[in-house]
Each structure stands twice: as structure tokens, then as C-alpha cells.
Amino acid sequence: MGKAVAPLGSRVAPTSGVSPQAFTHRTSLSLPPDFSLTEWKRFGKQLFLISDSSSWWIGDWLVYGQEKYPARYRQATEETGLDYRKLRNYAWVARHYRVSERHANVSFQHHAEVASLEPFERAMWLKRAARKGWSRNMLRQQVLTQTAPQEEPTERALVQMHVSTEQGDRWASAAGRQGRELTEWIVLCLEQAADLQGAPRP
């Protein structure tokens, strides 16, 4: 049986009963002054797990609502105050993975990166990412690198874009922070956007 979620306004011990405790509020987290570095790091890992788990929880909640209350689904999701496109992404990823296919040692975002692949392919990539400790971006890069040479030669299309100088500079800066050429960075962003929209891969 699942463990109950601690209510807001309660104390949460990050490790054992003898550890310093943190106090949670609706809009803040209070940590004791004698919180050691070790405890602080462990507590941070727990916060990440809660945040990452909540993505799955929201996704499963949305899928349930889509199936159980289709007529009132849109209204219910609007009442959460969350961005509809973000909610749609949560539901899309959750629907692609049965519970038995979800890998506990990698994040929800790792799953999102490979959700459009065939089940055996994404299982392979998730296990590899967990074993090698890849970040989400590293997983994306590895998938693109491994799959690109196997693709059949395709006809290339020339795409022209008219953007402002400010936009171009901003994009170039973002690409540079990832160590990529601007064109490569734009293609990766467009591929990710297409995956989020559920567009089938060629």
C-alpha cells in the first residue's frame, strides 16, 4: 500500500528519527540551524524525488480524469491552475508507460525524452541512462547520435526563417551554452517540440 503524503504544516525528517527536522509550509520550507551538510544533501534528494514523483502522479491523475470524466475533464484541469500544455505533456508521457515500464532510477523527464520510441527501445535507453548516470540532455544526445546513422538517406528541405536580431542573438547564446552550433540547436529544439506534440517519427 502506498505511503501517505505528509500534510503541509507538518514536520518532515529527511532520514532517521534522530535527524534534525524540517518544517513544511504551503509557501516555504524551514530548516533547523544545525542542519548538517550531509542532512541538507539527503533532504535535497528527497525533495527531488517528491517533485519527480509528482509528475507521474499528475500524469496518472489526468489520464484517469480523461477516461472517467471526459465531459468535465477540461474544467477540472483548469481549476488546478497549471498550464494546460504542461498538463497535456504529463498525461502524454504517463499514458505511454505502464507502471511496470517506468524506471525508478531515472527522472520523469528521461522518460519523456524516449516516450515516442518503441517500448523495447525506450526500455534499453532508460536502463542505459540509469547505469551510466546520464542527465536528460545527455540521454537526448546519445539517442540522436545512435539513431541518426541508421536512418535511410532522405531528401533535405531548405527552411528559411526571418527573425529579429535580438531573437537570433538569444538563440545563439542558448546554443553556445550547450556547446552546439545554432543550426544544430534549432533542429534539436524542433525535434523535442514535435515529440511533445506526439508527432510520429519518420
C-alpha positions as CSV (number, residue, x, y, z in Angstrom):
1,M,0.0,0.0,0.0
2,G,1.4,3.5,-0.9
3,K,2.7,5.7,1.8
4,A,0.5,8.7,2.7
5,V,1.7,12.1,1.8
6,A,2.7,14.3,4.8
7,P,0.3,17.2,5.2
8,L,1.5,20.8,4.9
9,G,2.4,22.4,8.1
10,S,4.0,19.2,9.5
11,R,7.5,18.2,10.4
12,V,9.4,16.0,8.0
13,A,12.5,14.1,9.0
14,P,14.9,13.6,6.0
15,T,16.5,10.4,7.2
16,S,16.0,8.7,10.6
17,G,14.1,9.7,13.7
18,V,17.2,11.2,15.3
19,S,17.9,13.5,12.4
20,P,17.2,17.3,12.5
21,Q,13.7,18.0,11.2
22,A,12.4,20.4,8.6
23,F,9.0,22.2,8.9
24,T,6.9,22.5,5.7
25,H,4.5,25.3,5.0
26,R,2.3,26.0,1.9
27,T,4.8,28.6,0.6
28,S,8.1,27.8,2.4
29,L,10.4,25.2,4.0
30,S,12.0,25.9,7.3
31,L,15.3,24.1,8.1
32,P,16.9,23.9,11.5
33,P,20.0,26.0,12.1
34,D,22.1,22.9,13.0
35,F,21.2,21.1,9.7
36,S,24.5,19.4,8.6
37,L,25.7,19.4,5.0
38,T,25.0,15.6,4.9
39,E,21.4,16.1,6.1
40,W,20.9,19.0,3.7
41,K,22.1,17.0,0.7
42,R,19.9,14.0,1.7
43,F,16.9,16.2,2.1
44,G,17.5,17.8,-1.3
45,K,17.5,14.3,-2.9
46,Q,14.1,13.6,-1.2
47,L,12.7,16.9,-2.4
48,F,13.8,15.9,-6.0
49,L,12.1,12.5,-5.6
50,I,8.9,14.2,-4.4
51,S,9.0,16.6,-7.3
52,D,9.8,14.0,-9.9
53,S,7.1,11.6,-8.5
54,S,4.5,14.3,-8.6
55,S,5.0,14.5,-12.4
56,W,3.9,10.8,-12.6
57,W,1.1,11.4,-10.1
58,I,-0.3,14.4,-12.1
59,G,0.0,12.4,-15.3
60,D,-1.9,9.4,-13.9
61,W,-4.5,11.7,-12.4
62,L,-5.0,13.3,-15.7
63,V,-5.3,10.0,-17.6
64,Y,-7.9,8.8,-15.0
65,G,-9.9,12.1,-15.5
66,Q,-9.8,11.8,-19.3
67,E,-11.2,8.3,-19.1
68,K,-13.6,8.7,-16.1
69,Y,-14.9,12.3,-16.6
70,P,-14.4,13.3,-20.2
71,A,-17.2,15.8,-20.2
72,R,-15.7,17.7,-17.2
73,Y,-12.0,17.0,-17.7
74,R,-11.1,20.4,-19.3
75,Q,-12.9,22.3,-16.5
76,A,-11.2,20.2,-13.8
77,T,-7.7,20.7,-15.2
78,E,-8.3,24.4,-15.5
79,E,-9.2,24.6,-11.8
80,T,-5.7,23.3,-10.9
81,G,-4.2,26.5,-12.1
82,L,-1.5,24.6,-14.0
83,D,-0.5,25.3,-17.6
84,Y,-2.7,23.2,-19.9
85,R,0.2,22.4,-22.3
86,K,2.3,21.2,-19.4
87,L,-0.6,19.1,-18.1
88,R,-1.1,17.6,-21.6
89,N,2.6,16.6,-21.6
90,Y,2.3,14.9,-18.2
91,A,-0.7,12.9,-19.4
92,W,1.0,12.0,-22.7
93,V,4.1,10.6,-21.0
94,A,2.0,8.8,-18.3
95,R,-0.2,7.2,-21.0
96,H,2.9,5.9,-22.9
97,Y,4.2,3.9,-20.0
98,R,2.6,1.2,-18.0
99,V,3.6,1.2,-14.3
100,S,5.8,-1.8,-14.9
101,E,7.7,0.0,-17.7
102,R,8.6,3.0,-15.5
103,H,12.2,3.2,-14.3
104,A,12.6,4.4,-10.7
105,N,16.3,5.3,-11.2
106,V,15.8,8.0,-13.8
107,S,13.6,11.0,-13.9
108,F,10.2,11.7,-15.5
109,Q,12.0,13.9,-18.0
110,H,14.2,11.0,-19.0
111,H,11.1,9.0,-19.8
112,A,9.6,11.9,-21.7
113,E,12.8,12.0,-23.9
114,V,12.2,8.5,-25.2
115,A,8.5,8.1,-24.9
116,S,7.9,8.2,-28.6
117,L,10.2,5.2,-29.3
118,E,9.2,1.6,-29.4
119,P,8.8,0.0,-25.9
120,F,11.9,-2.2,-26.2
121,E,14.0,0.8,-27.4
122,R,13.0,3.1,-24.7
123,A,13.5,0.4,-22.0
124,M,17.0,-0.1,-23.4
125,W,17.8,3.6,-23.3
126,L,16.3,4.1,-19.8
127,K,18.4,1.3,-18.4
128,R,21.5,2.6,-20.0
129,A,20.9,6.1,-18.7
130,A,20.4,4.8,-15.2
131,R,23.5,2.6,-15.4
132,K,25.7,5.4,-16.7
133,G,24.2,8.3,-14.8
134,W,23.2,10.3,-17.8
135,S,21.4,13.5,-17.5
136,R,18.3,14.1,-19.5
137,N,20.2,16.2,-22.0
138,M,22.9,13.5,-22.3
139,L,20.3,10.9,-22.9
140,R,18.8,13.0,-25.7
141,Q,22.2,13.5,-27.3
142,Q,23.1,9.8,-27.1
143,V,19.7,8.8,-28.7
144,L,20.2,11.3,-31.5
145,T,23.8,10.2,-32.1
146,Q,23.0,6.5,-32.1
147,T,19.9,6.6,-34.3
148,A,21.0,9.2,-36.9
149,P,23.5,6.9,-38.7
150,Q,20.9,4.1,-39.1
151,E,18.4,6.3,-40.9
152,E,18.0,6.0,-44.6
153,P,19.2,9.0,-46.7
154,T,16.4,11.4,-47.0
155,E,15.7,14.4,-49.2
156,R,16.7,17.6,-47.4
157,A,14.4,20.7,-47.4
158,L,15.6,24.2,-47.2
159,V,13.9,26.2,-44.5
160,Q,14.2,30.0,-44.4
161,M,13.4,31.9,-41.2
162,H,13.1,35.6,-40.7
163,V,13.8,36.6,-37.1
164,S,14.9,39.7,-35.3
165,T,18.5,40.4,-34.3
166,E,17.5,40.1,-30.7
167,Q,16.0,36.6,-31.3
168,G,19.0,35.4,-33.2
169,D,21.4,36.6,-30.5
170,R,19.3,35.0,-27.8
171,W,19.1,31.6,-29.7
172,A,22.9,31.7,-30.4
173,S,23.6,32.4,-26.8
174,A,21.4,29.4,-25.7
175,A,23.1,27.1,-28.3
176,G,26.5,28.2,-27.1
177,R,25.7,27.3,-23.5
178,Q,25.1,23.8,-24.7
179,G,28.2,23.7,-26.9
180,R,26.2,23.5,-30.1
181,E,26.1,25.2,-33.4
182,L,23.0,27.4,-33.8
183,T,21.5,25.2,-36.6
184,E,22.0,22.0,-34.7
185,W,20.4,23.6,-31.6
186,I,17.4,24.7,-33.6
187,V,16.9,21.2,-35.0
188,L,17.1,19.6,-31.6
189,C,14.5,22.1,-30.2
190,L,12.1,21.4,-33.1
191,E,12.5,17.7,-32.7
192,Q,11.7,18.0,-29.0
193,A,8.7,20.1,-29.7
194,A,7.4,17.6,-32.2
195,D,7.9,14.8,-29.7
196,L,5.9,16.7,-27.1
197,Q,3.1,17.1,-29.6
198,G,3.1,13.4,-30.3
199,A,4.2,13.7,-33.9
200,P,5.3,10.3,-35.2
201,R,8.9,9.9,-36.1
202,P,9.7,9.1,-39.8
